[in-house]
Amino acid sequence: LYWPEDQLPIKVKLSESFTSNEQALFEEMVLEWEASAGCNLFEPSERVQELNFTKLSDYFYKDRENNGVYKPQQMIEEMDNTVLAASQLFLELENENDQIKLFRIIHADIVFNSYHFNFNEYPLEGEYDLKSLFLHEIGHFLGLFHSSDGIMKSGTGPGEIEDTISSLESDTVFDKYGRFPASDLAEKGISIPEGEKRTVKVILYKTVNKIDKAKFELLPAESN
């Protein structure tokens, strides 16, 4: 699971809801992942206006030309008061010789749940560490899934600091941003006829607990 070489470095836009200091913090966390990968993964971030969407899928269907990082103030349907942030990826899927393969990420967004939570570079009581969340969500953006510990673990608590990429996470992103076994897709009910190409939507939630919350959806052929 990876961004193809012809889309590197990735163009990503931050919404205007983030301050200039928060944008600089995002860029700092990008550099952390690029150091692990040993290559330039992102272009310098640009700005985009905050979008007033109420569904995660709208960030793709209504704004697919932008890979974005957003901090909307309104409620998002798929994000309740246990979800701190969500990374939404759209993947190109192909069945070749009866083996399902994920070739490439075609779109990604990060959405923070500012309706229910507050985020800060220096979190006060009850707030969540923005640096740690940036690191975690950028990891998803690059194709990493949840792990049992480290920066990519699924849950965190108020004020908890997780700002160091582990050697395993570093090795994973170095190795083409991680691999997702085809057998895992079958377990999630994802299958397509041989010779077809389809798109899969994946949503990975960063939560206030340690529950590994994710959603996989095979999109209809006409959605490609």
C-alpha positions in Angstrom: 0.0 0.0 0.0 1.8 3.1 -1.2 1.7 6.3 -3.2 3.0 5.6 -6.7 6.3 7.1 -7.7 4.6 9.3 -10.3 2.6 11.1 -7.6 5.6 11.8 -5.4 6.2 14.3 -3.8 2.5 14.3 -2.6 0.6 17.6 -2.9 -1.3 18.2 0.4 -3.3 21.3 1.5 -4.0 22.4 5.0 -7.2 24.2 5.8 -7.2 27.8 6.9 -8.5 26.6 10.3 -4.9 25.7 11.2 -2.7 28.6 12.4 0.6 29.4 10.8 2.3 27.8 13.8 0.3 24.6 13.4 1.2 24.5 9.7 4.8 24.8 10.7 4.3 21.9 13.1 2.7 19.8 10.4 5.7 20.5 8.2 8.1 19.4 11.0 6.2 16.1 11.4 6.4 15.6 7.6 10.2 15.9 7.9 10.2 13.2 10.6 8.5 10.7 8.2 10.7 11.8 5.3 13.8 11.1 7.4 12.5 7.6 8.1 11.7 7.0 4.4 15.0 8.4 3.2 13.3 10.5 0.4 11.2 13.5 -0.2 7.5 12.5 0.2 5.6 15.8 0.3 5.7 19.1 -1.4 5.5 22.1 1.0 1.9 22.3 2.2 -0.4 24.9 0.7 -3.6 26.5 2.1 -7.2 25.7 1.3 -10.4 27.0 2.8 -12.1 25.0 5.4 -14.9 22.9 3.9 -18.3 22.6 5.5 -18.9 19.0 4.8 -20.8 16.7 7.2 -19.7 13.4 5.7 -16.1 12.1 5.3 -16.9 10.8 1.8 -17.6 14.3 0.6 -13.9 15.2 1.0 -13.4 12.8 -1.9 -16.5 13.0 -4.0 -16.8 16.8 -3.8 -13.2 17.8 -3.6 -11.2 14.9 -5.0 -8.5 17.2 -6.6 -7.2 18.1 -3.2 -5.4 15.8 -0.7 -6.2 17.8 2.4 -5.9 18.1 6.2 -9.0 19.7 7.7 -10.2 20.9 11.1 -13.9 21.6 10.7 -16.0 22.9 13.6 -19.2 21.1 12.6 -20.1 17.5 13.4 -19.0 14.8 10.9 -21.5 11.9 10.7 -18.9 9.2 10.9 -17.0 10.8 13.8 -18.5 10.6 17.3 -17.1 11.6 20.6 -14.7 8.6 20.7 -13.0 9.6 17.4 -10.2 12.2 17.6 -9.3 12.2 13.9 -9.8 10.1 10.8 -7.6 9.4 7.8 -9.6 8.5 4.7 -7.8 6.8 1.9 -9.0 5.7 -1.5 -7.1 2.8 -3.0 -6.9 1.2 -6.5 -7.6 -2.5 -6.2 -7.1 -5.1 -8.9 -7.7 -8.9 -9.1 -4.8 -10.5 -11.0 -4.6 -14.3 -11.4 -7.1 -14.7 -8.5 -5.0 -12.6 -6.2 -6.2 -9.3 -4.8 -3.5 -6.6 -5.0 -3.5 -3.0 -3.7 -1.4 -1.1 -6.2 -1.7 2.5 -5.1 -3.3 5.2 -3.0 -5.3 7.6 -5.3 -6.6 10.1 -2.7 -6.2 10.8 1.0 -7.6 13.2 3.6 -7.1 13.8 7.3 -10.0 15.2 9.3 -9.7 16.3 12.9 -12.8 16.1 15.2 -12.8 19.7 16.4 -16.5 19.5 17.2 -15.8 17.2 20.2 -12.2 17.9 21.1 -9.5 20.5 21.4 -6.0 20.1 20.0 -2.8 22.0 21.0 0.9 21.9 20.4 1.2 22.4 24.2 -2.0 20.7 25.5 -3.7 22.0 28.5 -5.9 19.8 30.8 -8.3 17.8 28.7 -6.7 18.8 25.4 -4.9 16.4 22.9 -1.3 16.7 21.7 -1.4 18.0 18.1 2.2 17.0 17.3 1.4 13.4 18.2 -1.8 13.4 16.2 0.0 14.9 13.1 2.6 12.2 13.3 0.0 9.5 13.6 -2.3 10.7 10.8 0.6 11.4 8.4 1.6 7.7 8.9 -1.9 6.7 7.7 -1.6 9.2 4.8 1.5 7.3 3.7 -0.3 3.9 3.9 0.6 2.6 7.5 -2.2 0.9 9.4 -2.7 0.7 13.2 -0.2 -1.2 15.4 -0.4 -2.4 19.0 2.0 0.3 20.2 4.2 3.2 19.0 3.0 6.3 17.1 0.6 4.2 15.0 -1.3 2.7 18.0 -5.1 3.3 17.6 -5.9 5.1 20.9 -4.5 8.0 23.0 -5.5 10.1 26.0 -5.6 13.8 26.8 -2.1 15.2 27.1 -0.5 12.0 26.1 2.7 12.5 24.1 3.6 10.0 21.3 6.1 11.9 19.2 8.8 9.4 18.3 8.7 7.1 15.3 9.8 3.6 16.3 12.5 1.7 14.4 9.7 -0.7 13.2 7.6 2.1 11.9 10.6 3.7 10.3 11.5 0.4 8.5 7.9 0.0 7.4 7.6 3.4 5.8 11.1 2.8 4.2 9.8 -0.4 2.7 7.4 1.3 0.2 5.3 2.7 3.1 4.1 -0.7 4.4 2.4 -3.8 2.9 -1.2 -5.0 3.4 -1.6 -8.7 2.9 -4.3 -9.8 0.4 -5.5 -12.4 2.9 -6.5 -9.5 5.3 -8.7 -8.1 2.6 -10.5 -11.4 2.1 -11.2 -11.5 5.9 -12.9 -8.1 5.6 -15.2 -9.3 2.8 -13.3 -7.5 0.0 -13.3 -9.5 -3.3 -13.7 -8.8 -7.0 -13.9 -10.8 -10.2 -10.5 -11.7 -11.8 -9.3 -9.1 -14.3 -11.3 -6.2 -12.7 -10.0 -3.0 -11.2 -12.0 -1.4 -8.4 -11.6 1.3 -5.8 -11.6 0.6 -2.0 -12.4 3.3 0.6 -10.5 2.9 3.9 -11.2 5.1 7.0 -8.8 4.7 9.9 -9.9 6.3 13.2 -7.7 7.7 16.0 -9.7 7.1 19.1 -9.8 8.0 22.8 -9.5 4.3 23.7 -7.4 1.4 22.4 -10.1 0.0 20.1 -8.7 -0.5 16.5 -11.5 1.2 14.6 -11.4 1.1 10.8 -13.9 0.8 7.9 -13.3 -0.9 4.6 -15.7 -0.4 1.7 -15.6 -1.7 -1.9 -17.0 1.1 -4.1 -19.4 0.3 -7.0 -17.7 0.0 -10.4 -19.4 3.2 -11.6 -17.7 5.2 -8.9 -14.2 4.7 -10.5 
